[in-house]
Amino acid sequence: MSDEHSTSESGQDILARLKHLAQPLMDSLDSRLRDQIDHRVDERVDATLAARLSVIERAIADLDRALRELQDRLSKD
């Protein structure tokens, strides 16, 4: 039973050491993935905002045109 206990402890010790050694790599990978995700989210937000702003700009241009037409009609009457 003592052998099983020491084998279990050495297995846990090896696992703990592997986790310790791999942690910097995992942190680096996590940081890179986070940066990529942030970049992609920023691109999507920018594209969405540009699309929405273009719709708003067209609506403003349409309103401006309609107001000019109304002003022209009123000035002719």
TORRODO-547642 format. One record per residue (C-alpha): residue number from 0; residue in one letter; z, x negated, y. Coordinates in pm, 1 decimal. Each point is the difference from the previous one (the first is absolute). Layout:
BEGIN
NUDREN    n  res         z         x         y
NUDREN  NUM    A         Z         X         Y
...
***
This chain:
BEGIN
NUDREN    n  res         z         x         y
NUDREN    0    M       0.0       0.0       0.0
NUDREN    1    S      65.3    -291.5     230.9
NUDREN    2    D    -359.4    -119.3     -46.3
NUDREN    3    E    -135.4     340.5     102.3
NUDREN    4    H     219.5      -1.5     308.9
NUDREN    5    S    -107.1    -351.1     106.9
NUDREN    6    T    -366.1      80.2     -68.9
NUDREN    7    S      29.3     310.7     212.7
NUDREN    8    E     164.4    -198.4     280.6
NUDREN    9    S    -262.1    -275.2     -12.9
NUDREN   10    G    -275.9     261.0       3.9
NUDREN   11    Q     155.7     160.2     306.8
NUDREN   12    D      42.3    -344.5     156.1
NUDREN   13    I    -367.7     -80.9     -57.5
NUDREN   14    L    -100.3     338.2     142.8
NUDREN   15    A     218.5     -57.2     305.9
NUDREN   16    R    -154.0    -344.7      54.1
NUDREN   17    L    -352.7     138.2     -34.6
NUDREN   18    K      76.8     272.1     251.4
NUDREN   19    H     142.9    -260.2     235.9
NUDREN   20    L    -307.9    -221.2     -33.3
NUDREN   21    A    -242.7     289.3      35.6
NUDREN   22    Q     172.6     155.5     302.6
NUDREN   23    P    -180.2    -210.9     266.4
NUDREN   24    L    -334.6      85.1    -159.7
NUDREN   25    M      87.6     369.0      -9.7
NUDREN   26    D     115.6      -9.3     362.9
NUDREN   27    S    -324.2    -167.2     105.5
NUDREN   28    L    -209.4     249.6    -194.6
NUDREN   29    D     199.4     288.5     143.7
NUDREN   30    S     -52.8    -131.9     352.5
NUDREN   31    R    -375.9     -39.7     -51.3
NUDREN   32    L     -34.0     348.8    -144.9
NUDREN   33    R     202.2     147.6     286.5
NUDREN   34    D    -226.1    -176.9     253.1
NUDREN   35    Q    -314.2     130.1    -173.5
NUDREN   36    I     135.7     351.9     -10.3
NUDREN   37    D     103.5     -18.9     366.6
NUDREN   38    H    -347.8    -125.6      92.7
NUDREN   39    R    -170.7     280.6    -192.7
NUDREN   40    V     228.9     262.3     150.3
NUDREN   41    D     -70.9    -136.8     348.1
NUDREN   42    E    -375.7      18.1     -66.7
NUDREN   43    R      26.9     360.7    -119.7
NUDREN   44    V     213.7      99.5     298.3
NUDREN   45    D    -246.3    -164.3     239.6
NUDREN   46    A    -295.3     175.1    -164.7
NUDREN   47    T     177.2     336.2       5.9
NUDREN   48    L      97.6     -40.6     364.3
NUDREN   49    A    -352.9    -102.3      96.1
NUDREN   50    A    -142.8     305.4    -175.2
NUDREN   51    R     249.6     234.3     165.2
NUDREN   52    L     -51.2    -158.2     341.3
NUDREN   53    S    -376.3      39.4     -27.3
NUDREN   54    V      49.0     371.9     -72.8
NUDREN   55    I     227.0      30.5     303.3
NUDREN   56    E    -247.7    -191.1     217.9
NUDREN   57    R    -281.8     232.9    -107.4
NUDREN   58    A     215.4     303.5      74.3
NUDREN   59    I      80.8    -135.4     346.2
NUDREN   60    A    -369.4     -66.0      65.4
NUDREN   61    D     -83.0     356.5    -110.6
NUDREN   62    L     268.4     142.3     228.1
NUDREN   63    D    -120.1    -214.1     289.1
NUDREN   64    R    -355.7     120.2     -52.1
NUDREN   65    A     110.8     364.5     -18.4
NUDREN   66    L     205.8     -36.8     318.3
NUDREN   67    R    -295.2    -149.2     185.7
NUDREN   68    E    -220.3     288.6    -112.9
NUDREN   69    L     260.2     250.4     119.6
NUDREN   70    Q      35.2    -179.3     332.3
NUDREN   71    D    -378.6      -0.4      41.4
NUDREN   72    R     -15.0     375.1     -72.8
NUDREN   73    L     283.0      74.2     241.6
NUDREN   74    S    -152.2    -210.3     274.7
NUDREN   75    K    -335.5     178.2     -41.5
NUDREN   76    D     160.9     344.8      28.2
***
